[in-house]
Amino acid sequence: MTANDKDNMENIEETKEEIKEEIKEEAAEEINEAADEATAGEAETGDAPGESVSEAELHAAETAKLNEEIAALKDAHLRLMAEFDNFKKRTAREKEALLFDATLICMNKFLPVLDNLIRAKDTPCSDEAYKSGVDMVFKSFNEALERMNVKKMDALNAPFDPNFHNAVMHVEGDEYPENTVIEVFQEGYVMGERVIRPAMVKVAN
């Protein structure tokens, strides 16, 4: 190491020491200023120097704040759960309505085919193989309806109900109970409690 290098190193070390001293002085000044501000604050609030809020009071304040936040979170949670429950119910109703509408559209296309199949089934036929085939198709058709939750009405001999029956003929007489379905011209179908197609009937008055 040359003499110049040695001098440079000494100068650097001296500079470091000077910077350290400056930092210490600045830190001391900041601490003194903070202490003065704290003392002034205590004087303004009327507290004697050295007096401070107790740990119990701080804890009580923090607890009260936390309780308020917990209450707010509980309220928000309850509101969210209520909204979600309403959403589920609304979605279920919409799904049920869509299913019924889709089934209604489908049945409007297929029920006339089923009517013709019933006529073919009820027509006398000497060909047992043909009759057996029609019966099998009719059975399969009804099984498909059951899977769709579509059922045939039990209209015959039931009290007439305009919500389920379409009266196209009335007869007078004492041989039948009044306001009773005595003949079914066209079968009616329901899906649950909702009418897919009313039964076309004859009613005794």
PyMOL commands that set and color helices and strands:
alter all, ss='L'
color gray80, all
select helices_A, chain A and resi 3-45+55-122+128-147
alter helices_A, ss='H'
color red, helices_A
select strands_A, chain A and resi 150-152+165-171+180-186+189-191+194-197+199-204
alter strands_A, ss='S'
color yellow, strands_A
deselect
rebuild
show_as cartoon
